[in-house]
Amino acid sequence: MYNSKPFHFKQFSVRHDLASMKVGTDAVLLGVWVELKEAKHILDVGTGCGIIALMLAQRSHNDVLIEGLDIDEPSLRQAHENGVRTPWRHRLQFHLSSLQEYKPVHQYDLIVCNPPYFTNSLLPPGVKRKQARHTGTLSFTELITFSKKMLTHNGRLVLILPTAEGTAFKELAIDSQLYLSKETAVFTKPGKPQERWLLEFSLSSGKVTTGKIVLFEVNGNKTQAYQELTNEFYL
């Protein structure tokens, strides 16, 4: 029996009461910002309740396979339950495994991750939340190493991070010859400091596309840019 109401989008709903991390703005931003291009095999690292995997399933063609990976069994069970209630159930697979122990059967055209990131913060309370939000379970270096090995020639790694951690990740990636190709600075309101980086990396260097988005007006209403970006999903 579920103790919380599902989170409703236009074409699907997700329950997240069992998941270690709940549906939040970061996951939705990543799910709408990432470019799918010609990706046929997609991996969602740290899938949680499956929200990003489901968003990408809605946005992609019928021949695209999306896999979700998580170390938390209740989260993964809920991701599977959320997936089977959608029209894209046949294109979704969820695996209980850490990234370090995962043995893929093929490379990926796209790897997405809303990763643990509190590298410079106090550990939050609760073992599950600690696992979901702290780099003690998945380091940036491990994510970069896996991506370099398992991305196809034109594959991309796309993630969302707080500003300081995103800057650190960019430096680590460059040192490992994983190249930044696109970045968007995320601000919650006008005049406020930057809150997040949306980042895309590839295996080859080239021109970097840059941008920024402000999510809310001073009065708290969503900006037109944020509304347009999320229009396919938010009710």
C-alpha positions in Angstrom: 0.0 0.0 0.0 1.4 3.4 -1.0 1.5 6.2 1.5 1.9 9.1 -0.9 0.2 10.4 -4.0 1.8 9.9 -7.4 3.4 12.8 -9.2 1.3 13.4 -12.4 2.7 14.5 -15.7 0.7 14.9 -19.0 1.3 11.4 -20.3 2.3 9.4 -17.2 2.4 9.4 -13.4 5.2 8.2 -11.1 5.0 7.0 -7.5 8.1 7.9 -5.5 7.3 7.1 -1.9 9.6 4.1 -1.9 12.5 5.8 -3.8 15.5 7.0 -1.9 15.1 10.4 -3.6 11.8 12.0 -4.7 10.8 13.6 -7.9 12.4 17.0 -8.1 13.3 19.9 -10.3 16.8 18.6 -11.1 15.4 15.3 -12.6 12.8 17.1 -14.7 15.3 19.7 -16.0 17.7 16.9 -17.0 14.9 14.9 -18.6 13.8 17.8 -20.9 17.2 19.4 -21.5 19.1 16.4 -22.8 19.2 16.1 -26.6 18.3 12.6 -27.8 19.6 13.0 -31.4 20.0 9.5 -32.9 20.5 7.6 -29.6 19.2 4.0 -29.7 20.7 2.8 -26.4 20.3 5.0 -23.3 21.5 4.4 -19.7 20.0 6.3 -16.7 22.5 6.0 -13.9 20.9 6.3 -10.4 17.4 6.0 -11.9 15.6 6.2 -8.5 11.9 6.0 -9.2 12.6 6.0 -13.0 11.4 9.6 -13.7 14.2 10.5 -16.1 14.0 7.1 -17.9 10.3 7.6 -18.4 10.7 11.1 -19.7 13.2 9.9 -22.2 11.0 7.1 -23.2 8.2 9.5 -23.9 10.5 11.7 -26.0 12.2 9.0 -28.0 11.2 6.8 -31.0 9.7 3.3 -30.6 13.1 1.5 -31.4 15.0 3.2 -28.5 15.9 1.0 -25.5 16.3 2.8 -22.1 17.9 1.1 -19.1 17.8 2.4 -15.6 20.5 1.5 -13.0 20.2 1.8 -9.2 21.7 0.3 -6.0 18.5 0.7 -3.9 16.1 -2.2 -4.3 12.9 -0.4 -3.2 13.7 2.5 -5.6 14.3 0.1 -8.5 11.1 -1.9 -7.7 9.2 1.3 -7.8 10.8 2.3 -11.1 9.8 -1.0 -12.6 6.2 -0.5 -11.3 6.1 3.0 -12.7 7.4 1.8 -16.1 4.9 -1.0 -16.6 2.0 1.5 -16.3 3.2 3.4 -19.3 2.9 2.8 -23.1 6.7 2.4 -23.2 7.0 -0.6 -20.9 8.5 -2.7 -23.7 11.4 -0.3 -24.1 12.4 0.0 -20.4 14.7 -2.2 -18.4 15.8 -1.6 -14.8 18.9 -3.2 -13.2 19.8 -3.5 -9.5 23.5 -2.8 -9.5 26.1 -0.2 -8.8 27.8 1.3 -11.7 31.1 -0.2 -10.6 29.7 -3.7 -10.7 27.4 -3.3 -13.7 28.3 -5.5 -16.8 26.7 -3.9 -19.9 26.1 -6.1 -22.9 26.5 -3.2 -25.3 27.8 0.4 -25.5 25.5 3.4 -25.1 24.7 6.3 -27.3 23.6 8.3 -24.3 24.3 8.1 -20.6 22.3 10.4 -18.3 22.9 10.9 -14.6 21.4 13.1 -11.8 24.4 12.0 -9.6 25.2 12.1 -6.0 27.0 15.4 -5.5 27.4 16.6 -1.9 31.2 16.3 -2.1 31.7 19.5 0.0 28.7 19.2 2.3 27.7 17.4 5.5 26.2 14.0 5.0 22.4 14.1 5.1 20.7 11.9 7.7 19.4 8.4 6.7 21.4 5.6 5.0 19.2 5.6 1.9 19.3 9.3 1.4 23.1 9.3 2.1 23.6 6.7 -0.6 21.4 8.6 -3.1 23.0 12.0 -2.6 26.7 11.5 -1.5 29.6 10.6 -3.7 30.6 7.9 -1.3 28.7 5.5 -3.5 29.7 6.8 -6.9 32.6 9.1 -7.5 32.9 11.6 -10.4 36.0 9.8 -11.6 34.2 6.4 -11.7 31.4 8.0 -13.7 33.8 9.5 -16.2 35.8 6.3 -16.5 32.7 4.2 -17.1 31.4 6.7 -19.7 34.7 6.8 -21.6 34.6 3.0 -21.8 30.9 2.5 -22.6 30.0 5.4 -24.8 29.8 4.8 -28.6 32.0 6.8 -30.8 29.4 9.7 -31.0 28.0 9.0 -27.6 27.4 11.6 -24.9 27.3 11.9 -21.1 24.7 14.3 -19.8 24.2 15.3 -16.2 23.0 18.0 -13.8 25.1 19.3 -10.9 25.3 22.2 -8.5 27.5 25.0 -9.6 30.7 24.2 -7.6 30.5 20.4 -8.2 29.7 21.0 -11.9 32.8 23.1 -12.3 34.9 20.4 -10.5 33.4 17.8 -12.8 34.3 19.7 -15.9 37.9 19.9 -14.8 38.1 16.2 -14.1 36.5 15.4 -17.4 38.9 17.5 -19.4 41.8 15.8 -17.6 40.4 12.5 -18.6 39.8 13.6 -22.2 36.1 13.7 -21.9 35.1 16.9 -23.6 32.5 19.5 -22.8 30.1 20.0 -25.7 27.2 21.9 -24.2 26.4 23.7 -20.9 23.5 25.7 -19.5 23.7 27.7 -16.3 20.6 27.3 -14.2 19.3 30.2 -12.0 16.2 29.9 -9.8 15.3 33.6 -9.9 16.7 36.8 -11.4 19.5 38.3 -9.3 20.2 35.1 -7.5 23.5 33.1 -7.7 23.7 30.3 -10.2 22.3 27.0 -8.7 23.1 24.3 -11.2 25.0 23.3 -14.4 23.4 21.2 -17.1 26.3 19.6 -18.8 26.9 17.5 -21.9 30.2 15.7 -22.7 31.5 13.7 -25.7 34.6 11.8 -26.7 35.8 14.4 -29.1 36.6 18.0 -28.7 34.8 20.8 -30.6 32.7 23.9 -30.2 31.0 24.3 -26.8 27.4 25.5 -26.9 26.6 27.7 -23.9 23.4 29.1 -22.5 21.4 29.9 -19.3 17.9 29.6 -18.0 16.1 31.3 -15.2 13.3 29.1 -13.7 11.1 31.5 -11.8 10.2 35.2 -11.9 10.7 37.3 -8.7 7.0 36.8 -7.9 7.5 33.0 -8.0 5.8 32.3 -11.3 7.5 30.1 -13.8 9.4 32.0 -16.5 8.3 31.6 -20.1 11.6 29.8 -20.9 11.0 27.3 -18.1 7.4 26.8 -19.2 8.4 26.2 -22.8 11.1 23.8 -21.8 8.8 21.7 -19.6 5.6 22.1 -21.6 5.6 18.5 -22.8 5.4 17.2 -19.3 4.0 19.5 -16.6 0.2 19.7 -16.3 
